[in-house]
Amino acid sequence: MSHAAADLRSDPITFRVAGDVDAAPDDETTILTLSRSDALDLVAWVGLPRDDWGALDSTDLAARCRRRLWPEERNFDREHVVRDRRGGIVACRLAGALRGWTERLLGLTQRAGEQPILFA
């Protein structure tokens, strides 16, 4: 794999409402940008395939997010630590992060109405 391909795979993934021209890159109510690994984990967390990009039906996504936000034990994510071969910490995701991102994703679906949520 070339360095360019490796860099591309580590690029962040952004979720946004299709056609939302008012989406500001620093406005948490209009977009959600996560590391690639966190974004793929979030997509899987709400029960969708771990794709790098796509368009999600906002109504279906809202229902999936609401189900993940029910106050049940299985819907509370734990801390996630990634270690290198020597045991050093490479990345860490705090407990509850997936749940928090799910709330933000639900907010995007409410903003979207009938428009799909795009991610890439």
Helices and strands as residue ranges (DSSP letters): H 3-9, E 13-17, E 31-34, H 36-45, E 54-56, H 58-68, G 73-75, E 80-83, E 89-93, H 97-112, E 117-119
